Amino acid sequence: MLSARIVTVCVAAATFGLGGCADTGLRTLKQPSNGPDEFLVTPTKPLEQPKDYAFLPAPTPGSGNRVDQKPNQDAVASVGGNPAGLDPNAPIPGSDAALVTAASRGGVQPDIRQSLAEEDAKFRKRQSRLSSIKLFQVDRYEQAYRREALDPYEIAVPYRRAGLPTPSSPPYDE
């Protein structure tokens, strides 16, 4: 009787212990800690000492930084991007005009990012009902978006039958 309880406790402890070993990486849908978000940190330029401290402007909360006047543009440029692309009022480059015309043929919703974020939050909330208690770690991303995912093999077959070029897929059993 006592040994059966010990075995049950050991099996339960091993099950919970192994369940915590899963590496879900970036597939968790919530921030894993209360710490700062490292993706919001931007590189800064070296500090400059002013020539005369008497002529410094008064500090204004929310105003620009004298050292990094355009931190987002500088960060984009540092990884090889075009900083001009961050300006929403900048004209569309001629090389992208056809792409923008094709993409906006059905109309443009100005607040699409906010709208999609709200819809996605509602969708994930609906998907998480009655699923907040799990004995084992699960891939919340896969769990929430399972019905939204495309099966590449199922999609490739009609395209191949129509004679359209399709990329090769890995073997089905992998």
C-alpha positions in Angstrom: 0.0 0.0 0.0 2.8 2.4 1.0 5.0 1.4 -1.9 2.1 2.0 -4.4 1.7 5.6 -3.1 5.5 6.2 -3.4 5.5 4.9 -7.0 2.5 7.1 -7.8 4.2 10.2 -6.3 7.5 9.4 -8.1 5.7 8.9 -11.5 3.8 12.2 -11.0 6.9 14.1 -10.1 8.8 12.6 -13.1 5.9 13.5 -15.4 5.8 17.1 -14.2 9.6 17.4 -14.2 9.9 16.2 -17.8 6.9 18.4 -18.9 9.0 21.4 -17.9 11.9 20.5 -20.1 10.1 21.4 -23.4 11.8 24.2 -25.3 9.0 26.3 -26.9 11.3 29.2 -27.9 9.4 32.1 -29.5 6.2 30.2 -29.8 4.8 31.3 -26.5 2.1 33.9 -26.8 2.7 35.7 -23.6 5.8 37.5 -22.3 7.7 34.9 -20.2 8.8 37.4 -17.5 8.0 40.7 -16.0 11.4 42.1 -17.1 12.1 44.6 -19.9 11.5 43.6 -23.6 14.9 43.4 -25.1 13.5 44.0 -28.6 12.5 47.5 -27.5 16.1 48.5 -26.7 17.7 50.6 -29.4 21.4 51.3 -29.8 22.6 54.7 -28.8 25.4 57.0 -29.9 28.1 58.0 -27.6 27.2 60.8 -25.1 28.5 64.3 -26.0 29.6 66.8 -23.5 28.2 70.3 -24.3 30.5 73.2 -24.8 28.6 75.3 -22.3 26.2 73.9 -19.7 24.5 77.4 -19.4 23.0 77.2 -22.8 21.4 73.7 -22.5 17.6 73.6 -23.1 15.4 72.8 -20.1 14.5 69.0 -20.0 11.1 68.3 -21.5 9.5 64.9 -20.8 8.7 63.1 -24.0 10.9 65.3 -26.1 13.7 64.1 -28.4 17.1 63.0 -27.3 20.1 65.3 -28.2 22.3 62.2 -28.8 19.8 60.0 -30.6 17.5 62.3 -32.5 16.2 59.5 -34.7 16.8 56.2 -32.9 14.4 54.1 -34.9 15.8 55.3 -38.2 19.4 54.7 -36.9 18.5 51.2 -35.8 17.0 50.4 -39.3 20.0 51.8 -41.0 22.4 49.8 -38.8 20.9 46.5 -40.0 21.0 47.6 -43.7 17.4 48.9 -44.1 16.2 52.1 -45.5 15.3 54.5 -42.7 13.1 56.6 -45.1 10.7 53.7 -45.1 9.7 54.4 -41.5 8.2 57.7 -42.4 4.4 57.1 -43.0 4.2 60.4 -44.9 7.2 59.6 -47.2 6.3 59.1 -50.9 6.2 55.6 -52.2 9.4 54.8 -54.2 8.8 54.3 -57.9 10.1 50.7 -57.7 7.3 49.8 -55.2 4.4 51.6 -57.0 3.1 48.6 -58.8 3.3 46.4 -55.7 1.4 49.0 -53.6 -1.3 49.4 -56.4 -1.8 45.6 -56.6 -1.9 45.3 -52.8 -4.4 48.1 -52.3 -6.8 47.1 -55.2 -9.5 46.1 -52.7 -9.2 49.2 -50.6 -7.0 50.3 -47.7 -7.9 50.2 -44.1 -5.8 52.9 -42.3 -6.0 51.3 -38.8 -5.3 47.7 -40.0 -2.6 47.0 -37.5 -4.7 48.0 -34.5 -7.7 46.2 -35.9 -5.8 42.9 -36.5 -4.2 43.1 -33.1 -7.7 43.5 -31.5 -9.1 40.6 -33.6 -6.2 38.4 -32.8 -6.4 39.1 -29.0 -10.1 38.2 -29.1 -9.4 35.0 -31.1 -6.6 33.9 -28.7 -8.9 34.6 -25.7 -11.7 32.5 -27.2 -9.1 29.7 -27.9 -7.8 29.8 -24.4 -11.1 29.2 -22.6 -11.0 26.0 -20.5 -7.4 25.5 -21.6 -5.6 27.5 -19.0 -4.9 24.4 -16.8 -2.5 21.9 -18.4 -0.6 19.1 -16.9 2.1 19.3 -19.5 3.6 22.3 -21.4 1.8 22.7 -24.7 2.6 24.8 -27.8 0.1 27.6 -27.3 0.8 29.1 -30.7 0.1 25.8 -32.5 -2.9 25.2 -30.2 -4.5 28.6 -31.0 -3.8 28.7 -34.7 -4.2 25.0 -35.6 -7.3 25.6 -37.7 -5.7 28.6 -39.4 -2.6 26.7 -40.6 -2.2 25.5 -44.2 -1.1 22.0 -45.0 1.7 22.5 -47.6 1.1 19.1 -49.2 -2.6 19.7 -49.5 -2.1 23.1 -51.1 0.7 22.0 -53.5 -1.3 19.2 -55.2 -3.9 21.5 -57.0 -1.2 23.9 -58.1 0.9 21.1 -59.5 -2.1 19.6 -61.3 -2.7 23.0 -62.9 0.8 23.0 -64.2 2.0 25.9 -62.0 5.6 25.7 -60.7 5.7 24.9 -57.0 8.6 24.5 -54.6 9.5 21.1 -53.5 8.4 20.0 -50.1 10.2 17.7 -47.7 9.0 14.1 -47.6 5.6 13.8 -46.0 6.7 11.6 -43.1 9.2 14.1 -41.6 
